[in-house]
């Protein structure tokens, strides 16, 4: 029987809180440090949705528009598409649900450990 080291879940690997008041988001080769939790979730969802759209070949932005700036013709990138915004919103919602579930599991495990200790105490004080 092989012993396989336990891997962290993908949500734990991609969304970490470091000792300083900074959230570090890492996913699909991108890395970003954010000061707020909401900005970190937003960036994580952006990385995930962008990767998915690129793999499927769907456009993430509207068509470029030619603009003349300082006498030079440049192509300004269009706004995000409606399908991208919808996918981004769904992704943020799912990440929040995963984090809430993870927190609920941690609370339950803490409560379970406490009850196991109480039970062990009761057994050790058994009079017969």
Protein Blocks (a to p, Z undefined) as FASTA:
>chain_A
ZZddddddfklmmmccdfblcdcddeehiacddfbfklmmmmmmmmmmmmmmmmnopafb
dcdddddeehiacdddddddfklmmmmmmmmmmmmmmmmmmmmmmmmmmmmmmmmmmmmm
mmmmpcZZ
